[in-house]
Amino acid sequence: MNQNEATPLALDDYYLFKSCVAGAVYPSIELSVKYVLDRIEANYTDDPKQSSCTGFGVYTGVVPLETNLALNARNLSLVAETTTKNVVCTCPSCYNNLKHCQKLLSKEKNLEKQTKIVLKKLGRNYNIDPPIYHVSDVFLSRINDINKKTIKHPLSGIKAVTHHGCHYSKFFFKDIISGTFEQPTVLDRILELMGCDVIDYSEQFLCCGGGLHSSLIEGKYNIETLNRKFSSIKKVKPDIIITMCPNCSFNFDHYQKSLENELDIGERIPVLYISELLALLMGANIEDLGINMHAVPLDHFIEKLKVKK
C-alpha cells in the first residue's frame, strides 16, 4: 500500500471530546481510549461539562447553523479552562463538525459576532483556537509508546481489514496524517507497526452504509451499501474489522445480526474500534471494558489473541 505520510504529530495534553453514539451504544470505546492513554502516561481531561457536538442533527438538516456554531464555540471554550490544549475526538463526525465550526467562525465575521454575543450571555470566554485531532492520529503519533506497553498479546498472525470514517478524511483532507483523503491509511499504519497483517479489499473506502442524510432520503441505502461492503470484506476472510468511528462500528456490528436475512454475509465477522483493540493488546479485561457486549461475538478472535476473559 502506497503511503503519503505527514510527519507524525508529537502530542500530549488531550481534551477528550466524547461521542454521543459511543456513550450510548459502545461505552467500551471511551473506556478503552482512557485505558490506552493511562498506560502511555498521557495527560488528558475528561470534562463532564462537554456536550454533544450535535453532528447528527447538523448533517441530517435538523440543527440550524447558528445553533451548531454557538454550542460548539462553548464546547471549545471549555478547553482553555483545563490543563490540556489538544481536542481529541473519538468520532469522525465530531472531528469534522468541530473543525468546520472553527473554520466558519474564523472566516465569517457576522457569524463570529453572533456567536460571541451568545457566549457572553452564558458568561463564557470566546476561545475557539485549540487544535482538533482524531484519536487515531494520537495513537499513530504515540505508536512507539504504545508498542512498549503492548507486550501481552501480539498481533502477529492476525488478519484485519480497516474502515476509515468518511467524515475523518473527506472534508479536511489536508490534515490526514497517513495516506490521502481518498485512501486514508491511519488505521493500517497503526496495525502494521504492531505486526498485524492488514488486507486490502475492493470496497475499502466505501461508506459503511450510515450515510446520515442519504440514509434518510433513500430507504435502501443502508442495506445496498452494506451488502457491497460485506461482499468485498468476506472475500478476503479477515479475523477482524477495525474501525475509527462509533457509528460505523454500530453499522458493521449490529446490522450483521439485525439485518441477517437482508444481508448476504454468511459467517459473522467481529468488529472492534481501534482503541478497543489496543486496550485488549495492552492487557485490559474484556468484561471491565464491556467489549463482551458487542452484537457479533468476539470469542474466536479473543481465543486467537489468547486474551483472558
C-alpha positions in Angstrom: 0.0 0.0 0.0 1.4 3.4 -1.0 1.8 5.8 1.8 1.8 9.6 1.7 2.5 10.3 5.3 2.9 13.6 7.1 5.3 14.0 9.9 3.8 12.2 13.0 2.3 14.6 15.5 4.1 14.9 18.8 1.1 15.4 21.1 0.1 15.3 24.7 -2.3 17.2 26.9 -5.5 15.8 25.5 -9.0 17.2 26.0 -11.2 14.1 25.3 -14.2 15.0 23.2 -16.8 12.3 23.9 -19.1 10.8 21.3 -22.9 10.5 21.9 -23.0 7.3 19.9 -20.1 5.8 21.7 -21.5 6.8 25.1 -25.0 5.4 24.3 -24.0 2.2 22.4 -20.3 1.5 23.0 -19.1 2.8 26.3 -16.2 0.4 25.8 -14.8 2.9 23.2 -14.5 5.6 25.8 -13.2 3.3 28.5 -10.6 1.8 26.2 -9.4 5.2 25.0 -8.7 6.2 28.6 -7.1 2.8 29.3 -4.6 3.3 26.5 -3.9 6.9 27.5 -3.4 5.8 31.1 -0.9 3.1 30.0 1.2 5.5 28.0 1.0 8.0 30.9 -0.6 10.7 28.8 -2.1 13.8 30.4 -5.8 14.2 29.5 -9.0 15.8 30.7 -12.4 14.0 30.7 -14.7 17.0 31.1 -18.2 16.5 32.4 -19.2 19.9 31.1 -18.7 19.0 27.4 -22.0 18.5 25.4 -22.7 16.7 22.2 -21.4 18.4 19.1 -25.0 17.9 17.6 -23.3 16.4 14.5 -26.2 14.0 13.7 -28.7 16.9 13.9 -26.5 19.1 11.7 -25.8 16.5 9.0 -29.5 15.5 8.8 -30.6 19.1 8.5 -32.3 19.4 11.9 -30.0 21.7 13.8 -29.6 25.3 12.5 -26.1 26.5 11.6 -26.2 29.3 14.3 -27.1 26.9 17.0 -24.4 24.5 16.0 -21.8 27.3 16.0 -22.8 28.7 19.4 -22.9 25.2 21.0 -19.5 24.2 19.7 -17.9 27.6 20.5 -19.0 26.8 24.0 -17.5 23.3 23.8 -14.2 24.7 22.5 -14.1 27.4 25.1 -14.1 24.8 27.9 -10.6 23.6 26.8 -8.9 26.8 28.0 -10.3 26.1 31.5 -8.3 22.9 31.8 -4.6 21.9 31.9 -4.9 20.4 28.4 -4.9 22.0 25.0 -5.5 19.5 22.2 -9.0 18.4 21.4 -9.1 14.7 20.7 -12.3 13.2 19.2 -13.4 9.6 19.2 -16.0 10.3 16.5 -15.1 11.5 12.9 -18.4 13.4 12.8 -17.4 15.3 15.9 -13.9 15.9 14.5 -15.4 17.2 11.2 -18.1 19.3 12.8 -15.8 21.0 15.3 -13.2 21.8 12.6 -15.9 23.2 10.4 -17.2 25.4 13.2 -13.7 26.7 13.8 -13.3 27.5 10.1 -16.6 29.2 9.7 -16.2 31.3 12.8 -12.7 32.4 11.7 -13.8 33.5 8.3 -17.4 34.7 8.7 -17.4 37.9 10.8 -21.2 38.1 11.2 -21.4 34.5 12.5 -18.4 35.2 14.8 -20.2 38.3 16.2 -23.4 36.5 16.8 -21.6 33.6 18.5 -19.6 35.9 20.7 -22.9 37.5 21.9 -24.3 34.1 22.8 -21.1 33.1 24.8 -21.1 36.4 26.6 -24.7 35.8 27.7 -23.5 32.4 29.0 -20.7 34.0 30.9 -18.1 32.2 28.9 -14.9 33.5 27.2 -14.7 33.1 23.5 -11.8 30.9 22.6 -12.2 28.6 19.6 -8.5 28.0 18.9 -7.5 24.6 20.3 -6.1 22.1 17.7 -8.5 19.3 16.9 -7.4 15.7 16.2 -9.0 12.3 15.9 -7.8 9.8 18.5 -6.3 7.6 15.8 -3.9 10.5 15.0 -2.8 10.3 18.6 -2.4 6.6 18.5 -0.2 6.7 15.4 1.9 9.6 16.8 2.4 7.7 20.0 2.8 4.3 18.4 6.3 3.8 20.0 4.9 4.4 23.4 2.1 2.0 22.7 4.3 -0.7 21.4 6.5 -0.5 24.5 3.4 -1.4 26.5 1.8 -3.8 24.0 3.6 -6.9 25.1 0.9 -9.3 26.3 -0.9 -10.2 23.1 1.0 -9.6 19.8 -0.9 -9.1 16.6 1.3 -11.4 14.5 -0.9 -13.9 12.7 -4.0 -11.8 12.8 -5.6 -10.7 9.5 -7.5 -7.4 9.7 -9.4 -5.1 7.4 -9.9 -1.4 8.2 -12.6 1.1 7.6 -11.9 4.8 8.0 -14.9 7.1 8.7 -15.9 9.4 5.8 -16.0 12.5 8.0 -12.4 11.9 9.0 -10.9 12.2 5.5 -13.4 13.6 3.0 -13.5 17.2 4.2 -10.3 18.3 6.0 -8.2 16.2 3.7 -5.0 18.2 4.2 -5.0 17.2 7.8 -4.8 13.4 7.1 -1.5 12.2 8.7 -1.3 9.0 6.7 -2.5 8.3 3.2 -4.8 10.6 1.2 -8.4 11.8 1.6 -9.4 9.1 -1.0 -7.3 6.4 0.7 -6.6 7.2 4.4 -4.2 4.7 6.0 -4.0 5.8 9.6 -5.5 2.6 10.9 -3.5 0.5 8.6 -0.2 2.1 9.7 -1.1 1.6 13.4 -1.9 -2.1 12.8 1.1 -2.7 10.5 3.5 -1.2 13.0 2.2 -3.6 15.6 2.8 -6.7 13.4 -0.8 -7.2 12.0 -1.5 -8.4 8.5 -3.7 -5.7 7.0 -5.6 -6.8 4.0 -6.8 -4.5 1.2 -10.3 -5.2 -0.3 -12.1 -3.7 -3.2 -14.7 -1.6 -1.3 -12.2 -0.5 1.4 -13.1 3.2 1.0 -16.9 2.8 0.5 -19.2 4.3 3.2 -20.3 2.0 6.0 -24.0 2.4 5.0 -24.7 5.0 7.7 -24.8 7.9 5.3 -26.8 10.1 7.7 -28.8 12.3 5.3 -28.5 9.8 2.4 -30.0 7.0 4.6 -33.0 9.2 5.5 -33.9 10.2 1.9 -33.1 6.7 0.4 -34.5 3.8 2.4 -32.5 1.1 0.6 -29.2 3.0 1.0 -28.1 1.2 4.2 -28.7 -2.3 3.0 -27.4 -1.9 -0.5 -24.2 -0.2 0.7 -23.6 -2.7 3.5 -24.1 -5.6 1.0 -21.4 -4.1 -1.2 -19.1 -3.6 1.7 -19.6 -7.0 3.3 -19.4 -8.8 0.0 -16.0 -7.3 -0.6 -14.8 -7.9 3.0 -15.8 -11.6 3.2 -13.8 -12.4 0.1 -10.5 -11.7 1.9 -11.6 -13.6 5.1 -10.3 -11.3 7.8 -10.2 -12.2 11.5 -11.5 -8.7 12.5 -12.8 -5.4 11.1 -11.1 -2.4 12.7 -12.9 1.0 12.7 -12.3 4.6 13.9 -16.0 5.6 14.1 -18.6 4.6 16.7 -21.4 4.9 14.1 -19.5 2.8 11.6 -18.9 0.2 14.3 -22.6 0.1 15.0 -23.5 -0.4 11.4 -21.0 -3.2 10.9 -21.6 -4.9 14.3 -25.3 -4.6 14.9 -26.6 -4.9 11.3 -24.8 -8.2 10.8 -27.3 -9.5 13.3 -30.4 -7.4 12.9 -30.3 -7.5 9.0 -29.1 -11.1 8.8 -31.8 -12.1 6.3 -31.3 -9.0 4.1 -27.5 -9.0 4.1 -25.6 -11.8 2.3 -22.8 -12.1 4.9 -22.6 -15.7 5.9 -20.3 -16.2 8.9 -20.3 -13.0 11.0 -17.1 -11.0 11.3 -16.3 -9.4 14.6 -15.8 -5.6 14.8 -13.6 -3.5 17.1 -12.9 0.2 17.3 -9.2 0.8 17.3 -8.9 1.8 21.0 -10.8 -1.4 22.0 -8.2 -3.5 20.1 -5.3 -1.6 21.6 -6.6 -1.9 25.1 -7.0 -5.7 24.7 -3.4 -6.0 23.5 -2.3 -4.0 26.5 -3.9 -6.4 28.9 -7.3 -4.8 29.6 -10.0 -7.1 31.0 -12.8 -7.7 28.4 -15.7 -7.5 30.9 -14.3 -4.4 32.6 -14.3 -2.6 29.3 -17.7 -4.0 28.2 -16.3 -5.3 24.9 -18.3 -8.6 25.5 -21.5 -6.6 24.8 -20.8 -6.3 21.1 -23.6 -7.8 18.9 -21.2 -10.1 16.9 -19.4 -12.4 19.3 -15.6 -11.9 19.7 -14.9 -15.3 21.2 -13.0 -16.8 18.2 -10.9 -13.6 17.8 -10.2 -13.4 21.5 -9.1 -17.1 21.5 -6.7 -16.3 18.7 -5.2 -13.4 20.7 -5.1 -15.6 23.8 -6.7 -12.9 25.9 -8.2 -13.9 29.2 -12.0 -13.1 29.6 
